Amino acid sequence: MLEIQEAGPVRGNWPNYSKLAPNRHHCHLKKGRPTYVAVWEEKEGSINIVEVIYAGTHEKAPY
């Protein structure tokens, strides 16, 4: 969260990051079984607000 807050929601320097939609992002936090993933969303019309909407196992991720 700190890096997203300081450098922005697009984390191209993270090896397991990808953009899901124009304002929605995700990153696999831990590989293997279970795989953990975080999903976050940029909120338009707000100043520097990024909401982490999910952090948990890959199987239940809201893609």
N, C-alpha and C positions, 0 to 999 in steps of 0.2 A: 504494500500500500504506500509506503514512504516513497519508493522510487516512482510509482505512478503519480503520486501527488507532486513530486518535485520535477519530473521530466515529462509528464503527460501520459495519457492512456495508451498510446501506440508504443509498444515495447518491442521493436524490431531487433533489439540486442539480446533478447531472451531466446534461447534455443528452441523452446517448445511453444512459442507464441504464434497466434494467427488471428486475423480479423475475421469475425463471423458475418458481420453486416456493417453498413456504414458507421454506426455508432456502438457496435457491440464487439467485444474482444474476448479471447480466452487463452489460457496457458495451462499446459499440463505441468503440475507441480512435482509430481513423483511418478516415475515410470514403474512398471511392474504390475503386480496384482496385489491389492487393488491399485488402480491408477487414480490419482487425485487431480482435480482440475479446478481452476477458478474462472468464473465468467464475470465480466464487468461491462458496464454500459456508461457511455458519455451522456450527460443530460444537456441537451441544447437549451439555450436561453438562460443558463446558469453560469456562474463564474467559477471555473475550476472545480466542478463537482463531478466526481466519478463514484458510482454506486457499485459495490461488489454485490452482485445478486445471487451468487452461488459459490461455495467452496466445499468440495466434497468428492465422493467417488465419481469416476467417469460414467458409470452406468446410469446415474440419476441426473446427470448434467442437463440443464435446460437449453439445448442447442436450438 
